[in-house]
Structure formats: structure tokens, C-alpha cells
Amino acid sequence: MAKKAVASMQNKGEGRAFAKVIKMVKSPKTGAYMFQEEIVHNEKVQEFLKK
């Protein structure tokens, strides 16, 4: 069953201002790839992906 992580933020239309961003990051310790998930404001998506 799917999780409803973003559904709790959709009060009074405010949830549309946020997006769940998933970025693949390489671990410096093992060299394996992991996924970093975060809920960020729509204006900060590009900034999050550049990190």
C-alpha cells in the first residue's frame, strides 16, 4: 500500500506549493548509490538538486 507523505500537507491548497524530491546520491564510504528524499518548496527544488 502506498504511503501518503504529501497528503497531510494539502490543507487549504497549500500543499501544491511543495514537492517531494528524490535524488540519487553515491555513498562516499561504500560507493553504493542511495536515494535521498525530501519535501521542499517548489522554488527550492533546483537548489536541492544542485547540492
Backbone as CSV, one residue per row, in Angstrom:
resi,resn,N_x,N_y,N_z,CA_x,CA_y,CA_z,C_x,C_y,C_z
1,MET,0.846,-1.180,0.000,0.000,0.000,0.000,0.895,1.248,0.000
2,ALA,0.534,2.241,-0.745,1.349,3.443,-0.894,1.251,4.339,0.338
3,LYS,2.347,5.001,0.629,2.359,5.959,1.728,1.782,7.282,1.242
4,LYS,1.157,8.004,2.140,0.584,9.297,1.793,1.381,10.392,2.496
5,ALA,2.641,10.559,2.103,3.523,11.532,2.751,3.118,12.960,2.445
6,VAL,2.695,13.225,1.230,2.382,14.585,0.825,0.927,14.935,1.123
7,ALA,0.077,13.947,1.318,-1.353,14.191,1.526,-1.615,15.019,2.776
8,SER,-0.787,14.891,3.804,-1.011,15.646,5.030,-0.714,17.131,4.848
9,MET,0.029,17.497,3.810,0.385,18.896,3.599,-0.605,19.623,2.701
10,GLN,-1.631,18.949,2.221,-2.546,19.552,1.270,-3.762,20.172,1.944
11,ASN,-3.534,20.937,2.967,-4.611,21.650,3.643,-4.817,22.996,2.965
12,LYS,-6.020,23.294,2.588,-6.413,24.585,2.022,-5.578,24.963,0.801
13,GLY,-5.132,23.994,0.011,-4.401,24.284,-1.210,-2.942,24.643,-1.009
14,GLU,-2.443,24.622,0.224,-1.051,24.978,0.498,-0.092,23.879,0.052
15,GLY,-0.561,22.648,-0.060,0.287,21.525,-0.417,0.806,21.587,-1.841
16,ARG,0.160,22.338,-2.685,0.611,22.451,-4.070,1.892,23.270,-4.178
17,ALA,2.270,23.953,-3.127,3.482,24.760,-3.138,4.708,23.914,-2.802
18,PHE,4.510,22.641,-2.469,5.603,21.759,-2.085,5.687,20.570,-3.034
19,ALA,6.894,20.006,-3.146,7.106,18.845,-3.994,8.016,17.868,-3.262
20,LYS,7.774,16.576,-3.476,8.648,15.551,-2.921,9.740,15.277,-3.956
21,VAL,10.989,15.522,-3.569,12.117,15.391,-4.484,12.953,14.189,-4.053
22,ILE,13.299,13.350,-5.028,14.114,12.165,-4.765,15.394,12.299,-5.586
23,LYS,16.544,12.238,-4.895,17.828,12.402,-5.560,18.702,11.190,-5.257
24,MET,19.410,10.700,-6.287,20.303,9.565,-6.107,21.674,10.102,-5.706
25,VAL,22.214,9.583,-4.591,23.483,10.057,-4.050,24.417,8.873,-3.873
26,LYS,25.675,9.053,-4.247,26.670,7.986,-4.089,27.294,8.103,-2.702
27,SER,27.317,7.000,-1.972,27.880,6.970,-0.632,29.401,7.039,-0.703
28,PRO,30.021,7.958,0.026,31.482,8.049,-0.004,32.163,6.864,0.685
29,LYS,31.461,6.216,1.596,32.034,5.102,2.348,32.075,3.805,1.541
30,THR,30.935,3.427,0.974,30.833,2.138,0.293,30.836,2.248,-1.225
31,GLY,30.532,3.420,-1.751,30.457,3.593,-3.193,29.114,3.193,-3.777
32,ALA,28.212,2.711,-2.942,26.880,2.310,-3.398,25.988,3.552,-3.517
33,TYR,24.984,3.460,-4.358,24.049,4.565,-4.531,22.878,4.411,-3.572
34,MET,22.433,5.558,-3.016,21.273,5.593,-2.139,20.360,6.718,-2.610
35,PHE,19.140,6.690,-2.148,18.177,7.710,-2.533,17.917,8.625,-1.359
36,GLN,17.984,9.929,-1.610,17.713,10.935,-0.597,16.382,11.588,-0.945
37,GLU,15.416,11.481,-0.044,14.084,12.041,-0.272,13.858,13.224,0.652
38,GLU,13.221,14.248,0.127,12.923,15.417,0.932,11.728,16.141,0.330
39,ILE,10.927,16.776,1.169,9.808,17.585,0.705,10.253,19.039,0.794
40,VAL,10.325,19.699,-0.361,10.827,21.070,-0.424,9.823,21.962,-1.137
41,HIS,9.973,23.252,-0.927,9.117,24.229,-1.597,9.457,24.239,-3.083
42,ASN,8.475,24.496,-3.929,8.673,24.466,-5.380,9.796,25.386,-5.848
43,GLU,9.994,26.497,-5.171,11.041,27.432,-5.561,12.436,26.925,-5.203
44,LYS,12.537,25.961,-4.288,13.831,25.470,-3.814,14.231,24.136,-4.435
45,VAL,13.468,23.619,-5.399,13.741,22.304,-5.990,15.088,22.289,-6.696
46,GLN,15.349,23.272,-7.549,16.617,23.308,-8.286,17.802,23.457,-7.344
47,GLU,17.629,24.221,-6.288,18.701,24.398,-5.291,19.013,23.077,-4.592
48,PHE,17.976,22.300,-4.290,18.159,20.997,-3.645,18.900,20.030,-4.562
49,LEU,18.575,20.039,-5.844,19.191,19.117,-6.785,20.644,19.473,-7.092
50,LYS,21.018,20.723,-6.928,22.400,21.138,-7.194,23.359,20.734,-6.078
51,LYS,22.854,20.501,-4.870,23.716,20.120,-3.740,24.414,18.822,-4.007
